Each structure stands twice: as structure tokens, then as C-alpha cells.
């Protein structure tokens, strides 16, 4: 298992944070106060940008070639991408979604082309030329009153694809996929076998970025936890987490649930105040060069009750069981089953009654992506796949406990990017 020393270097010299008043927390989190107003543990953080390198044009070219290989195997003539992580993954183009079609079309052979609103043409060309599509990429622009799907027809026809099967990446809006399907001679199919086929296994560079993102988030959580004080609201603590990520050089956040509301896996909008003995469940992360972390920690302000400690111990064993079960060739569902057995055998069953969600989800550029560690998914694990490992025990009206770390499948088993939390009272203690 990797150590924090691998991740943090000199940034690990966190000062023990003195608690501060709620108004000061809110002001500091809002960015309106000078650095001296920050909690000491957060003020002590330093940017963690050294050694972080973005994905290169050469790497994206390799991804395009892999996609074309999968397209040939699947008898797909072109891949259509719109704004989102898959467009960025393959082309480097970062684009939001709107009602106007901007699409990158990757034919199985020949140059890719872009379809863009005319007023966005220069911005689209700028990004295309900086990425793997290069200066030879054709940019086809449509005016507001024109039909963009006519450009799709022309672009395909000029590449010898008057009759074509095109794959629409799964986040392409229905209106765009449907528009493409109405082009004469075009059949639209799912692009998931292509996009997931490329993205599902991470290479060494991607894993390094994700490992770093996890390290950043864990350090931000620890600094926020050291700054926790009675009387804070969940919004105050969320502000501390955001502020800590900013000090580390990234944009990150966490949802926070207090007391009985921690028994709701994705929380509640009800205003919540931290008191002595309150249990807090936090869940969030950040991105490093487009790659995600997703970490949950559960802890108590002050002393935990024996019941809380007992449930935490079961939860810790369940997370460890999932980690031990994960190895190449094992079906995804077996990892969920391993964690669920620990929880059910400890009396928190049957089945989904107290552990109400799957044990984990795939991760990469998206915080949630294929594949999923859930019953019924028989897909075998492969080295380089990354998942959350996050069993939970949620007791209605009392509290919930979830531990979540990000897990990579290795050649011989699996490892977590971050150390497991050892206890509710010292959630970031190091052995």
C-alpha cells in the first residue's frame, strides 16, 4: 500500500489547528479575509503542483488509434462526441453542453472533423489545433438558422461514408443523437463499447494523477478536521474543505452530514449544527488535470459512543474485505459480496437494509464511471481499473458510517491510494 510520504513530501508538515469561531470560519471560507484569518492547519498547507504533468498530445493520439481499432472490431464507421469528459479524453477539447450542436466526429479512417456553431468557430479551431486533431482537422460551421446535421452528412460523405454506422458517446444528448439518426444513410448505435473500451483501464500517467488527487483531498480533509469546532454548521465545514483544497492549489469540495442526517447516504438539505459528540460524514474530492478523487471520512467531534465505535469497526472490516477480494479475473460483483457479507453477518442485514448501495463505482475523469462493483456485474477485474471502495452502514434516526478510499487493481491484487481511516476519534492518525 502506498504511503502518505509518497504523495505529500514537505506538504505533510501540517500544523495542529486551533478551533475558531463560526463567524470567522464563514468569512475565511468566503475568501474575504486575509490569510491570517484562516485556521492555522489550513494556513499551513502549501500548493501541491510540483511534478504534475497534463496529458500530452501524443497520449491523446494513442487513444484515438485505440478507439479506431475498437471501431474496426465493432464495425463502426465513426464516433460522435459532444461536450464532456470523453471529448476531452480523446481530443483535449473542453466544451460545455448547450442546445447548439458542437460535435467532434472521429471516422475509422481519415481526418476527424468538428461541427460547430459559426460564432464559436474560432474558439473551436483554437482548441482543436492545440490537440491531437491538429491543424488538418476540418472545422465545419453552421449559422443559427442552418441545419447542423447537413454538415454531418457532408463530412461523412466526403470521407466515403455516405452510408455509415456512427456511435454516439453515452452522454450525447438525445436531441443530438436523434438528429444524427435522421441523416439519410446514417445509423446511430451506442458508443460505450468504444469510449469505455478505451477509458476503463488507466495507464501509469492517469493513475499518477488520480493518486495525487486522492492525496490532495485527504490532506484537505485532515486540515479541515483539525479546524472543526462546536457550533459550526455543515456549510461552515464544507467551506473549510473548499478552502483547504484551494490552499493546496486545486478546486475541491465535500458534502457534509451531521448526526442523524449521516444515516442518509447522500445527505439532507436540513440545516445542521455540530455539537460535542456529533458524528460527521463527509464525501467529496477534487480533480487533478481532469482526473478525480472521491473520498469519504466519518468522525466524531470529541468522544464517540461505544455503539459508534462498534459500527465503525464493522465498517472498517467490510472495506478491508472488499480490498482483499479485488484482484484480476475476479468478477466485479464478488467485491460487493465480500463487503456485504461482513456487514450482514454482523447483524446489519438482510441484504441492502443498512448497507443500501453498491460497494463501489469506477473512476477516472468522471467521479462515477464504468464499471460498477455491484451484484449482477460479472465483468472480470483487470489491472489498471480504478474504483471507489465505500461500504456503508446507515442506521435510520441514529447515524451512518461510510469509509471510502480509491482503489486500483494491480497485477496481483488491489491497493488503496490513501491509508484507511483508523478510528472515529483520530480519523487521520498515521501508524
VEXDREN-2710 file (C-alpha; in Angstrom, 1 decimal):
% VEXDREN-2710
k/r/px/py/pz
1/UNK/0.0/0.0/0.0
2/UNK/1.3/3.4/-0.9
3/UNK/2.2/5.8/2.0
4/UNK/1.4/9.4/2.5
5/UNK/5.1/10.2/2.2
6/UNK/4.9/9.1/-1.5
7/UNK/2.2/11.7/-2.0
8/UNK/2.8/14.7/0.2
9/UNK/6.5/15.4/0.6
10/UNK/7.1/18.5/2.5
11/UNK/3.4/19.4/2.4
12/UNK/2.8/16.9/5.1
13/UNK/4.1/19.3/7.8
14/UNK/0.5/20.2/8.9
15/UNK/0.2/22.4/12.0
16/UNK/-2.2/21.3/14.6
17/UNK/-5.2/23.6/14.0
18/UNK/-6.7/25.7/16.7
19/UNK/-10.5/25.9/16.7
20/UNK/-12.1/29.2/15.7
21/UNK/-15.5/30.8/15.9
22/UNK/-18.2/30.0/13.4
23/UNK/-18.4/33.6/12.0
24/UNK/-14.6/33.5/11.3
25/UNK/-15.0/30.2/9.5
26/UNK/-17.7/31.5/7.3
27/UNK/-15.7/34.6/6.5
28/UNK/-12.5/32.8/5.7
29/UNK/-14.3/30.2/3.6
30/UNK/-15.8/33.1/1.6
31/UNK/-12.4/34.3/0.7
32/UNK/-13.0/37.8/2.2
33/UNK/-10.4/37.6/4.9
34/UNK/-6.6/37.8/4.6
35/UNK/-4.6/34.5/5.1
36/UNK/-4.1/35.3/8.8
37/UNK/-7.8/34.7/9.3
38/UNK/-7.5/31.1/8.1
39/UNK/-7.5/28.3/10.6
40/UNK/-3.8/27.5/11.3
41/UNK/-4.0/24.0/9.9
42/UNK/-5.3/25.3/6.6
43/UNK/-2.9/28.3/6.5
44/UNK/0.0/25.8/6.8
45/UNK/-0.9/24.0/3.6
46/UNK/1.2/24.6/0.5
47/UNK/0.4/24.1/-3.2
48/UNK/0.9/20.5/-4.4
49/UNK/1.5/21.3/-8.1
50/UNK/5.2/20.1/-8.4
51/UNK/5.6/17.2/-10.7
52/UNK/2.0/17.2/-12.0
53/UNK/2.0/17.0/-15.8
54/UNK/-1.0/17.2/-18.1
55/UNK/-2.0/14.5/-20.6
56/UNK/0.1/15.1/-23.8
57/UNK/-1.0/15.3/-27.4
58/UNK/1.0/12.1/-28.1
59/UNK/-1.0/10.3/-25.4
60/UNK/-4.3/11.5/-26.9
61/UNK/-3.2/10.4/-30.4
62/UNK/-2.6/6.9/-28.9
63/UNK/-6.1/7.0/-27.5
64/UNK/-7.6/7.9/-30.9
65/UNK/-5.8/5.0/-32.5
66/UNK/-7.1/2.6/-29.9
67/UNK/-10.6/3.9/-30.5
68/UNK/-10.2/3.3/-34.2
69/UNK/-9.1/-0.2/-33.5
70/UNK/-12.2/-0.9/-31.4
71/UNK/-14.4/0.7/-34.1
72/UNK/-13.0/-1.7/-36.7
73/UNK/-13.7/-4.6/-34.4
74/UNK/-17.3/-3.4/-33.8
75/UNK/-17.9/-2.4/-37.5
76/UNK/-18.5/1.2/-36.5
77/UNK/-17.6/3.9/-39.1
78/UNK/-17.4/6.9/-36.9
79/UNK/-17.5/8.1/-33.3
80/UNK/-19.5/11.2/-32.4
81/UNK/-18.5/13.1/-29.3
82/UNK/-20.1/16.2/-27.7
83/UNK/-19.1/18.3/-24.7
84/UNK/-17.9/16.3/-21.8
85/UNK/-15.1/14.1/-20.5
86/UNK/-14.9/11.8/-23.5
87/UNK/-14.4/14.7/-25.8
88/UNK/-11.7/15.9/-23.6
89/UNK/-10.2/12.4/-23.2
90/UNK/-9.8/11.9/-26.9
91/UNK/-9.3/15.4/-28.3
92/UNK/-8.3/17.7/-25.5
93/UNK/-11.3/20.0/-26.3
94/UNK/-13.1/21.2/-23.1
95/UNK/-16.6/22.1/-24.1
96/UNK/-19.8/22.5/-22.2
97/UNK/-23.2/21.4/-23.4
98/UNK/-25.9/23.7/-24.8
99/UNK/-28.8/23.4/-27.1
100/UNK/-26.5/24.1/-30.1
101/UNK/-24.6/21.2/-31.5
102/UNK/-20.8/21.1/-31.3
103/UNK/-19.5/17.7/-32.2
104/UNK/-16.2/16.0/-32.8
105/UNK/-16.6/13.2/-35.4
106/UNK/-13.8/10.6/-35.4
107/UNK/-14.1/8.4/-38.5
108/UNK/-12.5/5.0/-38.5
109/UNK/-10.2/6.2/-41.2
110/UNK/-9.4/9.7/-42.5
111/UNK/-9.2/13.0/-40.6
112/UNK/-11.6/13.9/-37.8
113/UNK/-13.9/16.9/-38.2
114/UNK/-15.7/19.3/-36.0
115/UNK/-19.2/20.6/-36.4
116/UNK/-19.6/24.0/-34.6
117/UNK/-21.9/27.0/-34.4
118/UNK/-20.4/29.7/-36.6
119/UNK/-19.9/32.2/-33.8
120/UNK/-17.9/29.5/-31.9
121/UNK/-15.7/28.6/-34.9
122/UNK/-12.6/30.4/-33.8
123/UNK/-12.8/29.1/-30.2
124/UNK/-13.3/25.5/-31.5
125/UNK/-10.5/25.8/-34.0
126/UNK/-8.2/27.1/-31.3
127/UNK/-8.7/24.0/-29.1
128/UNK/-8.7/21.5/-32.0
129/UNK/-5.4/22.8/-33.3
130/UNK/-3.7/22.5/-29.9
131/UNK/-4.8/18.9/-29.5
132/UNK/-4.3/15.6/-31.4
133/UNK/-6.8/16.6/-34.2
134/UNK/-4.1/19.1/-35.3
135/UNK/-4.2/21.8/-37.9
136/UNK/-5.5/19.4/-40.5
137/UNK/-8.8/19.0/-38.6
138/UNK/-11.7/20.3/-40.7
139/UNK/-14.0/22.6/-38.8
140/UNK/-17.4/22.9/-40.4
141/UNK/-19.5/25.8/-39.1
142/UNK/-23.3/26.4/-39.2
143/UNK/-25.2/29.6/-38.9
144/UNK/-28.0/29.9/-36.4
145/UNK/-30.8/29.2/-39.0
146/UNK/-29.0/26.3/-40.6
147/UNK/-29.3/22.5/-40.0
148/UNK/-26.0/21.2/-38.4
149/UNK/-26.8/17.6/-39.3
150/UNK/-26.4/18.5/-43.0
151/UNK/-22.8/19.2/-42.1
152/UNK/-22.6/15.8/-40.5
153/UNK/-23.9/14.3/-43.8
154/UNK/-21.4/16.2/-45.9
155/UNK/-18.5/15.4/-43.6
156/UNK/-19.2/11.7/-43.6
157/UNK/-19.8/11.6/-47.4
158/UNK/-16.5/13.4/-48.1
159/UNK/-14.8/10.5/-46.3
160/UNK/-16.6/7.8/-48.3
161/UNK/-19.2/7.2/-45.6
162/UNK/-22.5/8.1/-47.3
163/UNK/-23.9/5.0/-45.6
164/UNK/-22.5/4.9/-42.1
165/UNK/-22.9/3.4/-38.6
166/UNK/-21.9/6.0/-36.1
167/UNK/-21.5/5.6/-32.4
168/UNK/-22.9/8.3/-30.1
169/UNK/-21.0/8.5/-26.8
170/UNK/-23.4/7.8/-24.0
171/UNK/-23.6/11.4/-22.6
172/UNK/-24.5/12.8/-26.0
173/UNK/-27.9/14.3/-25.5
174/UNK/-30.8/12.5/-27.1
175/UNK/-31.7/15.6/-29.3
176/UNK/-28.2/15.3/-30.9
177/UNK/-28.2/11.6/-31.3
178/UNK/-31.7/11.7/-32.7
179/UNK/-30.7/14.5/-35.1
180/UNK/-27.8/12.3/-36.4
181/UNK/-30.1/9.3/-36.7
182/UNK/-32.3/11.3/-39.1
183/UNK/-29.5/11.9/-41.6
184/UNK/-30.1/9.7/-44.6
185/UNK/-27.9/6.6/-44.7
186/UNK/-26.8/7.0/-41.0
187/UNK/-27.5/4.5/-38.3
188/UNK/-26.7/5.5/-34.7
189/UNK/-25.5/3.0/-32.1
190/UNK/-24.1/3.2/-28.6
191/UNK/-20.6/4.5/-28.3
192/UNK/-20.0/3.0/-24.9
193/UNK/-18.1/-0.1/-26.2
194/UNK/-15.6/2.4/-27.8
195/UNK/-15.4/5.1/-25.0
196/UNK/-15.5/2.6/-22.1
197/UNK/-13.3/0.3/-24.0
198/UNK/-10.6/2.9/-24.1
199/UNK/-11.1/4.6/-20.7
200/UNK/-11.9/1.6/-18.4
201/UNK/-8.3/0.7/-17.8
202/UNK/-6.0/3.5/-16.7
203/UNK/-2.3/3.9/-17.7
204/UNK/0.5/4.9/-15.5
205/UNK/0.1/8.6/-16.1
206/UNK/-3.6/8.5/-15.3
207/UNK/-3.0/6.5/-12.2
208/UNK/-0.4/9.0/-11.0
209/UNK/-2.9/11.9/-11.5
210/UNK/-5.6/10.0/-9.6
211/UNK/-3.2/9.0/-6.8
212/UNK/-2.2/12.7/-6.5
213/UNK/-5.8/13.8/-6.4
214/UNK/-6.6/11.4/-3.6
215/UNK/-3.6/12.7/-1.6
216/UNK/-4.7/16.3/-2.1
217/UNK/-8.2/15.6/-0.9
218/UNK/-7.1/13.6/2.1
219/UNK/-4.8/16.3/3.2
220/UNK/-7.5/18.9/2.7
221/UNK/-9.9/16.8/4.9
222/UNK/-7.3/16.5/7.6
223/UNK/-6.7/20.2/7.8
224/UNK/-10.5/20.9/7.8
225/UNK/-11.0/18.3/10.6
226/UNK/-8.2/19.9/12.7
227/UNK/-10.2/23.2/12.4
228/UNK/-13.6/21.7/13.4
229/UNK/-15.3/23.4/16.3
230/UNK/-18.6/23.1/18.2
231/UNK/-21.3/25.4/16.8
232/UNK/-20.2/25.1/13.2
233/UNK/-22.9/24.3/10.6
234/UNK/-22.4/21.8/7.8
235/UNK/-21.9/24.7/5.4
236/UNK/-19.1/26.1/7.6
237/UNK/-17.3/22.8/7.4
238/UNK/-17.9/22.5/3.7
239/UNK/-16.3/25.9/3.4
240/UNK/-13.2/24.7/5.3
241/UNK/-12.8/21.7/2.9
242/UNK/-13.0/24.0/-0.1
243/UNK/-10.6/26.5/1.4
244/UNK/-8.1/23.7/2.2
245/UNK/-8.2/22.4/-1.4
246/UNK/-7.6/26.0/-2.6
247/UNK/-4.6/26.3/-0.4
248/UNK/-3.3/23.1/-2.0
249/UNK/-3.8/24.5/-5.5
250/UNK/-7.0/22.8/-6.6
251/UNK/-10.7/23.2/-6.6
252/UNK/-12.3/20.6/-4.4
253/UNK/-15.3/20.2/-2.1
254/UNK/-17.2/17.8/0.1
255/UNK/-20.8/17.2/1.2
256/UNK/-21.2/17.2/5.0
257/UNK/-23.9/15.5/7.0
258/UNK/-24.1/15.7/10.8
259/UNK/-25.7/13.4/13.4
260/UNK/-28.8/11.6/12.3
261/UNK/-28.5/13.0/8.8
262/UNK/-25.4/10.9/8.3
263/UNK/-27.8/7.9/8.0
264/UNK/-28.9/9.3/4.6
265/UNK/-26.2/8.1/2.2
266/UNK/-26.4/11.3/0.1
267/UNK/-27.5/13.5/3.0
268/UNK/-30.1/16.1/3.6
269/UNK/-30.6/19.8/2.9
270/UNK/-31.8/20.3/6.5
271/UNK/-29.6/22.8/8.4
272/UNK/-27.3/21.0/10.8
273/UNK/-25.1/22.2/13.6
274/UNK/-22.1/20.3/15.0
275/UNK/-22.2/19.7/18.8
276/UNK/-19.9/17.8/21.1
277/UNK/-20.3/14.1/20.3
278/UNK/-21.7/14.8/16.9
279/UNK/-20.8/12.3/14.1
280/UNK/-19.9/13.8/10.7
281/UNK/-19.9/12.0/7.4
282/UNK/-18.1/13.9/4.6
283/UNK/-17.8/12.9/1.0
284/UNK/-16.1/14.7/-1.9
285/UNK/-13.0/15.2/-3.8
286/UNK/-11.1/17.2/-6.4
287/UNK/-9.6/16.9/-9.9
288/UNK/-6.0/16.9/-11.0
289/UNK/-5.5/17.6/-14.7
290/UNK/-9.0/16.2/-15.3
291/UNK/-8.7/13.1/-13.1
292/UNK/-10.9/12.6/-10.0
293/UNK/-10.6/11.7/-6.3
294/UNK/-13.6/10.5/-4.3
295/UNK/-13.1/10.0/-0.6
296/UNK/-15.4/9.7/2.4
297/UNK/-14.5/10.0/6.1
298/UNK/-16.6/9.7/9.2
299/UNK/-15.5/11.1/12.5
300/UNK/-16.8/12.5/15.8
301/UNK/-16.2/15.8/17.5
302/UNK/-14.9/14.7/20.9
303/UNK/-15.7/11.2/22.2
304/UNK/-17.5/8.5/20.2
305/UNK/-20.0/6.3/21.9
306/UNK/-19.3/2.6/22.2
307/UNK/-22.1/1.9/19.6
308/UNK/-20.5/4.2/17.2
309/UNK/-17.1/2.5/17.7
310/UNK/-18.6/-0.9/17.2
311/UNK/-20.3/0.1/14.0
312/UNK/-17.1/1.7/12.8
313/UNK/-15.1/-1.5/13.4
314/UNK/-17.6/-3.5/11.3
315/UNK/-17.4/-0.9/8.6
316/UNK/-13.6/-1.0/8.6
317/UNK/-13.6/-4.8/8.2
318/UNK/-16.1/-4.5/5.3
319/UNK/-13.9/-2.1/3.5
320/UNK/-10.9/-4.3/4.1
321/UNK/-12.8/-7.4/2.9
322/UNK/-13.6/-5.6/-0.4
323/UNK/-10.0/-4.7/-0.9
324/UNK/-8.9/-8.2/-0.2
325/UNK/-11.4/-9.7/-2.7
326/UNK/-10.4/-7.4/-5.5
327/UNK/-7.9/-8.9/-7.9
328/UNK/-7.5/-9.6/-11.6
329/UNK/-10.0/-12.1/-13.0
330/UNK/-12.5/-11.7/-10.1
331/UNK/-16.0/-10.6/-11.2
332/UNK/-17.0/-7.1/-10.1
333/UNK/-19.9/-8.5/-8.1
334/UNK/-17.6/-10.5/-5.9
335/UNK/-16.1/-7.3/-4.4
336/UNK/-19.6/-6.1/-3.4
337/UNK/-20.4/-9.5/-2.0
338/UNK/-17.3/-9.6/0.2
339/UNK/-18.1/-6.3/1.9
340/UNK/-21.8/-7.1/2.2
341/UNK/-21.2/-10.4/3.9
342/UNK/-19.2/-8.7/6.7
343/UNK/-22.0/-6.2/7.3
344/UNK/-24.8/-8.7/7.1
345/UNK/-23.0/-11.3/9.3
346/UNK/-22.5/-8.5/11.9
347/UNK/-26.3/-8.1/12.2
348/UNK/-26.9/-5.2/9.8
349/UNK/-29.0/-7.1/7.3
350/UNK/-30.6/-8.6/5.4
351/UNK/-29.1/-7.5/2.2
352/UNK/-29.5/-3.8/1.4
353/UNK/-31.4/-2.9/4.6
354/UNK/-28.5/-1.0/6.3
355/UNK/-25.9/-1.2/3.5
356/UNK/-28.2/0.4/0.9
357/UNK/-25.9/0.9/-2.1
358/UNK/-23.3/-0.9/-4.1
359/UNK/-19.8/-1.1/-2.7
360/UNK/-18.1/0.9/-5.4
361/UNK/-18.1/2.6/-8.8
362/UNK/-15.4/3.0/-11.4
363/UNK/-13.5/6.2/-11.5
364/UNK/-11.3/8.3/-13.9
365/UNK/-12.1/11.6/-15.5
366/UNK/-15.6/11.2/-14.1
367/UNK/-16.1/10.6/-10.4
368/UNK/-18.5/7.8/-11.4
369/UNK/-17.9/5.8/-14.5
370/UNK/-17.8/2.2/-15.6
371/UNK/-17.6/-0.5/-14.4
372/UNK/-19.5/-0.8/-11.2
373/UNK/-18.9/-3.1/-8.2
374/UNK/-22.5/-4.4/-7.9
375/UNK/-24.4/-7.6/-7.8
376/UNK/-25.0/-8.9/-11.3
377/UNK/-21.9/-7.4/-12.9
378/UNK/-19.8/-10.4/-13.9
379/UNK/-17.2/-8.3/-15.8
380/UNK/-13.7/-9.6/-14.7
381/UNK/-11.5/-7.1/-13.0
382/UNK/-8.3/-6.1/-14.9
383/UNK/-5.1/-4.4/-13.7
384/UNK/-5.4/-0.6/-14.1
385/UNK/-9.1/-0.4/-13.3
386/UNK/-9.9/2.1/-10.5
387/UNK/-12.9/2.0/-8.2
388/UNK/-14.2/3.6/-5.0
389/UNK/-14.2/1.1/-2.1
390/UNK/-17.0/2.5/0.0
391/UNK/-19.3/0.2/2.1
392/UNK/-21.6/2.0/4.4
393/UNK/-23.8/1.2/7.4
394/UNK/-26.7/3.6/7.8
395/UNK/-29.0/3.4/10.9
396/UNK/-32.1/5.5/10.5
397/UNK/-32.6/8.0/13.3
398/UNK/-29.1/7.4/14.7
399/UNK/-26.1/7.8/12.4
400/UNK/-24.3/6.5/9.4
401/UNK/-20.7/5.5/8.8
402/UNK/-19.0/5.3/5.4
403/UNK/-15.3/4.8/4.7
404/UNK/-14.3/5.5/1.1
405/UNK/-10.9/5.3/-0.5
406/UNK/-10.0/4.9/-4.1
407/UNK/-8.7/1.5/-5.2
408/UNK/-6.6/0.4/-8.2
409/UNK/-6.5/-3.2/-9.4
410/UNK/-2.9/-4.3/-9.6
411/UNK/-1.2/-7.3/-11.3
412/UNK/-1.7/-9.4/-8.1
413/UNK/-4.5/-7.8/-6.1
414/UNK/-5.5/-4.3/-5.3
415/UNK/-4.3/-1.3/-3.3
416/UNK/-5.8/1.9/-2.0
417/UNK/-4.4/5.3/-3.0
418/UNK/-4.8/6.5/0.6
419/UNK/-4.5/4.9/4.0
420/UNK/-7.7/3.6/5.6
421/UNK/-9.1/5.7/8.4
422/UNK/-8.2/4.1/11.7
423/UNK/-10.9/5.4/14.0
424/UNK/-13.8/7.9/14.6
425/UNK/-11.8/10.0/17.0
426/UNK/-8.5/10.0/15.2
427/UNK/-9.6/9.6/11.5
428/UNK/-6.2/10.7/10.1
429/UNK/-3.8/9.0/12.5
430/UNK/-0.7/7.5/11.0
431/UNK/0.8/4.2/12.1
END
